[in-house]
Amino acid sequence: MTATTDRAATPETVIPPSAGGPARARPDINPEPSSTFERVLVATFVAVPFVALVAAVPLAWGWGLGWHDVVIAIAFYLVSGLGVSMGLHRYFTHGSFKAVRGFKIALAIAGSLAIEGPAITWIADHRRHHKYSDKEGDPHSPWRFGNDWKALTKGLVFAHVGWLFDGDVTSPEKFCPDWLADSDISRISKWFPWLVTSSLLAPALIGGLWSMSWQGAVTAFFWASLVRIAFLHHITWSINSICHTFGKEEFEVRDKSRNVSWLAILSFGESWHNLHHADPTCARHGVLKGQIDIAARTIWLAEKLGWAYDVRWPDEERLTGKRTNDARKLGSMTRRRPAPAPR
């Protein structure tokens, strides 16, 4: 699988979408906009977990939170978060490594548990983002309305969450025909409503059985379902908004992708976004010394176990040529190693 990695405009020539004028045909956009029901459904899954997240702050002080809830929430956050970072993003979208069939299926299911859309929809949107990064056609660029502070404020809101309500629907036929042709992934994408149900109810079931009480089921549902989903959503969306606006440019890119260190652990290494846009198929995003990349370490473990192979590890010579002129000397990086034979 080869991801779409066309380079975008330079930061000085970021092109906002044209306003007004006749509508143009776009082969990468499906002609049928999302339905009212779909928008209401998106709004529900955005608003309800967010309200739960806001309510979590006072609730955390002395009521409704036990160590069972914390353990279950962390476990589901790790599974669904790595499913997005390692699975939907690095594997399915960019082909940073290859996976045996069982691991491929597990990654698709784990990514779907994040409730960020069916696997094929997620892949198509992100490949479109890379093709048009910070240019017209990018589904969630914070620079789409302009460069002044008012336009950027509006753009940040749009890139973080507003784009989910946009009427344009990315064409899977154009951006991910490879996975549409994969019967496993097509089937898992169709199972998305059931996976959403499982992601919401499984923590409650575990919490109830663990504590043998209805209260345990309710608190686990609140913390490990609603709060966990809301928190993961906003971490994921922060890569679209914050990591295309603030942070460091340590590698040369033709868009506004930046590295944001304080998001690295919570995003499993996704916030080393500047390197990712400089070398999209690289399996490791945090390539400089001290840059923690949990997803890359998990890919390394999967490679050792024989679940992943042909991993595209960073090449020091290649990345040295991508460093910005004013950046510090390149830190220690892992060279690409020969891949084990597939099992």
VMD Tcl script that draws the C-alpha trace (Angstrom):
set ca {
  {0.00 0.00 0.00}
  {1.34 3.44 -0.89}
  {-0.05 6.47 0.86}
  {-0.75 9.76 -0.86}
  {2.04 12.10 0.20}
  {2.01 15.03 -2.22}
  {3.83 17.96 -0.71}
  {1.78 21.00 0.15}
  {2.35 24.72 -0.14}
  {5.06 26.51 1.82}
  {3.98 28.33 5.00}
  {4.29 31.64 3.17}
  {1.97 30.51 0.39}
  {-0.74 28.64 2.24}
  {-3.80 28.81 0.03}
  {-7.21 29.18 1.69}
  {-10.21 27.75 -0.15}
  {-11.72 30.13 -2.66}
  {-14.87 31.86 -1.48}
  {-17.85 32.32 -3.73}
  {-17.87 31.65 -7.45}
  {-19.25 28.64 -9.23}
  {-18.86 25.24 -7.62}
  {-16.13 23.09 -9.15}
  {-16.26 19.35 -9.66}
  {-14.00 17.56 -7.21}
  {-13.28 13.88 -7.98}
  {-12.03 13.36 -4.42}
  {-15.30 14.55 -2.87}
  {-18.43 12.45 -3.04}
  {-21.34 14.38 -4.61}
  {-23.74 13.30 -1.88}
  {-23.25 15.43 1.27}
  {-23.68 13.89 4.67}
  {-27.30 13.56 5.76}
  {-28.94 15.45 8.62}
  {-29.09 12.20 10.57}
  {-25.34 11.68 10.12}
  {-24.60 15.21 11.35}
  {-26.85 14.75 14.39}
  {-25.10 11.46 15.11}
  {-21.69 13.13 14.90}
  {-22.90 15.94 17.16}
  {-24.11 13.41 19.70}
  {-20.80 11.57 19.83}
  {-18.91 14.87 20.06}
  {-21.11 16.64 22.61}
  {-22.06 13.88 25.05}
  {-18.50 12.67 25.81}
  {-17.32 16.28 26.03}
  {-20.00 17.11 28.60}
  {-18.89 14.01 30.49}
  {-15.30 15.23 30.38}
  {-16.27 18.64 31.78}
  {-18.36 17.00 34.51}
  {-15.43 14.73 35.36}
  {-13.51 17.53 37.03}
  {-15.79 18.05 40.08}
  {-16.74 14.38 40.16}
  {-13.11 13.38 40.54}
  {-12.95 14.98 43.96}
  {-14.25 12.30 46.27}
  {-17.20 10.73 44.50}
  {-17.78 8.23 41.72}
  {-14.19 7.33 40.93}
  {-12.44 4.17 42.07}
  {-9.25 2.45 41.10}
  {-11.27 -0.09 39.09}
  {-12.49 2.77 36.88}
  {-8.95 4.10 36.44}
  {-7.57 0.71 35.40}
  {-10.39 0.04 32.94}
  {-10.17 3.57 31.48}
  {-6.40 3.37 30.98}
  {-6.67 -0.08 29.38}
  {-9.31 1.05 26.89}
  {-7.42 4.29 26.22}
  {-4.28 2.33 25.38}
  {-6.07 -0.13 23.10}
  {-8.17 2.43 21.22}
  {-5.42 5.09 21.17}
  {-2.79 2.72 19.79}
  {-5.43 1.43 17.38}
  {-5.62 4.95 15.95}
  {-1.92 5.87 16.09}
  {-0.31 2.57 15.16}
  {-3.21 1.09 13.19}
  {-5.42 3.58 11.36}
  {-2.61 6.10 10.92}
  {0.80 4.48 10.51}
  {-0.29 1.12 9.12}
  {-3.50 1.57 7.16}
  {-3.02 5.15 5.94}
  {0.72 5.30 5.32}
  {1.93 1.71 5.05}
  {4.74 2.25 7.57}
  {4.89 -1.50 8.06}
  {3.18 -4.68 6.93}
  {1.14 -6.89 9.24}
  {0.07 -10.49 9.35}
  {-3.68 -10.96 8.86}
  {-4.60 -11.43 12.52}
  {-2.68 -8.33 13.57}
  {-4.22 -6.34 10.70}
  {-7.71 -7.24 11.88}
  {-6.85 -6.48 15.51}
  {-5.52 -3.03 14.56}
  {-8.68 -2.19 12.57}
  {-10.93 -3.24 15.45}
  {-8.84 -1.39 18.04}
  {-8.87 1.81 15.96}
  {-12.63 1.57 15.52}
  {-13.08 1.42 19.31}
  {-11.90 5.06 19.42}
  {-15.22 5.99 17.73}
  {-13.56 8.31 15.22}
  {-15.40 6.85 12.26}
  {-15.23 3.62 10.25}
  {-11.69 2.55 9.34}
  {-12.06 3.27 5.61}
  {-13.52 6.73 6.26}
  {-10.66 7.57 8.65}
  {-8.04 6.42 6.14}
  {-9.59 8.32 3.22}
  {-9.82 11.59 5.22}
  {-6.21 11.37 6.36}
  {-4.79 10.56 2.94}
  {-6.71 13.53 1.57}
  {-5.22 15.66 4.36}
  {-1.70 14.71 3.28}
  {-2.38 15.32 -0.39}
  {-3.64 18.87 0.24}
  {-2.01 19.67 3.58}
  {-2.79 23.30 4.49}
  {-4.05 23.98 0.97}
  {-7.49 24.02 -0.58}
  {-8.83 20.50 -0.29}
  {-7.37 19.77 3.14}
  {-10.37 18.57 5.19}
  {-9.12 20.15 8.44}
  {-6.48 22.84 8.00}
  {-6.55 25.60 10.65}
  {-5.30 28.02 7.96}
  {-8.29 27.63 5.64}
  {-9.77 31.05 6.53}
  {-6.55 33.09 6.42}
  {-3.53 34.08 8.52}
  {-4.72 36.90 10.81}
  {-5.66 36.12 14.40}
  {-9.42 36.18 13.82}
  {-9.19 33.86 10.83}
  {-6.77 31.59 12.68}
  {-9.01 31.41 15.74}
  {-11.90 30.38 13.51}
  {-9.60 27.96 11.70}
  {-8.43 26.33 14.93}
  {-12.02 25.63 15.96}
  {-12.75 24.27 12.49}
  {-9.62 22.07 12.40}
  {-10.26 20.75 15.90}
  {-13.93 19.82 15.61}
  {-15.82 21.91 13.03}
  {-14.62 19.90 10.05}
  {-16.57 16.89 11.35}
  {-19.77 18.72 10.40}
  {-18.57 19.77 6.95}
  {-20.83 18.62 4.13}
  {-17.99 17.35 1.94}
  {-17.41 13.61 2.18}
  {-14.01 12.29 1.11}
  {-14.21 9.69 -1.64}
  {-12.95 6.29 -0.42}
  {-12.87 5.10 -4.03}
  {-10.23 7.71 -4.82}
  {-8.19 7.65 -1.63}
  {-8.27 4.07 -0.37}
  {-9.24 1.62 -3.12}
  {-6.64 -0.75 -1.63}
  {-8.57 -1.16 1.62}
  {-11.97 -1.11 -0.07}
  {-10.75 -4.19 -1.92}
  {-9.69 -5.84 1.34}
  {-12.63 -7.95 2.51}
  {-11.49 -7.92 6.16}
  {-11.28 -4.14 6.41}
  {-14.45 -3.52 4.39}
  {-16.30 -5.87 6.71}
  {-14.90 -4.22 9.87}
  {-15.88 -0.79 8.53}
  {-19.44 -2.04 8.06}
  {-19.38 -3.38 11.62}
  {-18.62 0.11 12.96}
  {-22.01 0.62 14.73}
  {-21.50 -2.65 16.61}
  {-17.93 -1.71 17.52}
  {-19.19 1.65 18.82}
  {-21.70 -0.21 21.00}
  {-18.95 -2.52 22.26}
  {-16.62 0.39 23.04}
  {-19.34 2.05 25.11}
  {-20.77 -0.97 26.91}
  {-17.74 -3.23 27.45}
  {-16.21 -0.99 30.18}
  {-19.55 -0.94 32.02}
  {-19.84 -4.71 31.81}
  {-16.28 -5.19 33.08}
  {-16.77 -2.63 35.84}
  {-20.01 -4.21 36.96}
  {-18.59 -7.74 37.06}
  {-15.38 -6.59 38.74}
  {-17.20 -4.78 41.55}
  {-20.31 -7.00 41.43}
  {-22.47 -3.89 41.62}
  {-24.57 -1.60 39.46}
  {-22.61 1.36 40.81}
  {-19.41 -0.17 39.46}
  {-21.02 -0.53 36.03}
  {-22.24 3.09 36.04}
  {-18.94 4.63 37.14}
  {-16.96 2.49 34.67}
  {-19.31 3.61 31.89}
  {-18.80 7.24 32.86}
  {-15.00 7.16 33.20}
  {-13.86 4.37 30.89}
  {-16.44 4.97 28.16}
  {-17.57 8.62 28.02}
  {-14.58 10.40 29.56}
  {-12.05 8.11 27.88}
  {-13.63 8.64 24.45}
  {-13.87 12.41 24.91}
  {-10.27 12.68 26.05}
  {-8.96 10.57 23.18}
  {-11.04 12.53 20.68}
  {-9.58 15.84 21.78}
  {-6.03 14.49 21.78}
  {-6.54 13.21 18.21}
  {-8.14 16.46 17.08}
  {-5.31 18.44 18.66}
  {-2.95 16.93 16.09}
  {-5.12 18.52 13.38}
  {-5.38 21.90 15.07}
  {-2.53 22.57 17.52}
  {0.16 20.63 15.62}
  {-0.53 22.64 12.46}
  {-0.34 25.98 14.27}
  {2.11 25.91 17.18}
  {5.36 24.12 18.01}
  {8.78 23.57 16.44}
  {9.75 23.05 12.82}
  {12.75 20.74 13.09}
  {12.39 19.27 9.59}
  {11.69 21.09 6.36}
  {8.10 20.78 5.16}
  {5.89 22.65 2.72}
  {2.99 23.01 5.12}
  {2.61 24.21 8.71}
  {3.01 20.91 10.55}
  {4.95 21.29 13.80}
  {6.29 19.21 16.70}
  {4.47 19.69 20.04}
  {6.34 17.91 22.84}
  {3.74 18.17 25.62}
  {1.23 16.13 23.60}
  {3.67 13.32 22.79}
  {2.87 10.80 25.53}
  {-0.92 11.25 25.47}
  {-0.95 10.98 21.65}
  {1.41 7.97 21.57}
  {3.97 9.98 19.59}
  {1.58 11.51 17.06}
  {2.45 15.07 18.07}
  {5.93 14.76 16.54}
  {3.93 15.92 13.55}
  {6.61 17.93 11.76}
  {8.75 14.87 11.06}
  {5.66 12.92 10.06}
  {4.87 15.40 7.29}
  {8.52 15.47 6.23}
  {8.59 11.66 5.91}
  {4.99 10.33 6.07}
  {5.75 6.63 5.68}
  {8.30 6.53 8.50}
  {7.14 4.23 11.32}
  {8.74 6.42 13.97}
  {7.65 10.05 14.31}
  {9.79 11.07 17.28}
  {13.20 10.45 15.72}
  {15.36 12.88 17.70}
  {16.98 12.17 21.03}
  {14.50 12.37 23.90}
  {11.38 12.30 21.69}
  {9.13 9.63 23.20}
  {7.11 7.68 20.65}
  {5.01 4.96 22.29}
  {3.42 3.80 19.03}
  {6.84 3.30 17.42}
  {8.01 1.25 20.39}
  {4.86 -0.88 20.13}
  {5.52 -1.42 16.41}
  {9.08 -2.47 17.35}
  {7.63 -5.02 19.80}
  {5.19 -6.30 17.16}
  {8.10 -6.69 14.76}
  {10.00 -8.75 17.34}
  {6.92 -10.96 17.80}
  {6.62 -11.50 14.05}
  {3.28 -9.68 13.78}
  {4.77 -6.76 11.80}
  {7.45 -6.81 9.11}
  {9.01 -4.59 6.44}
  {8.95 -1.77 8.96}
  {10.04 1.59 7.55}
  {12.37 2.67 10.33}
  {14.02 6.13 10.04}
  {17.18 6.43 7.98}
  {19.67 8.83 9.56}
  {21.22 9.98 6.29}
  {17.83 10.63 4.69}
  {16.52 12.58 7.66}
  {19.70 14.62 8.06}
  {18.98 16.08 4.65}
  {15.51 17.11 5.81}
  {16.64 19.04 8.89}
  {16.04 22.77 8.98}
  {19.15 24.93 8.66}
  {18.81 26.40 12.16}
  {18.03 23.11 13.88}
  {20.46 21.48 16.26}
  {22.59 18.55 15.16}
  {20.64 15.40 14.57}
  {20.20 13.26 17.67}
  {20.58 9.52 17.77}
  {18.11 7.72 15.51}
  {17.41 4.13 14.65}
  {18.57 3.11 11.20}
  {16.29 1.00 9.09}
  {16.90 -2.65 9.84}
  {16.27 -5.71 7.66}
  {12.73 -6.99 8.20}
  {12.10 -10.52 9.44}
  {10.44 -12.89 7.05}
  {6.61 -12.80 7.26}
  {4.93 -15.61 9.14}
}
mol new
graphics top color blue
foreach p $ca { graphics top sphere $p radius 0.5 }
foreach p [lrange $ca 0 end-1] q [lrange $ca 1 end] { graphics top cylinder $p $q radius 0.2 }
display resetview
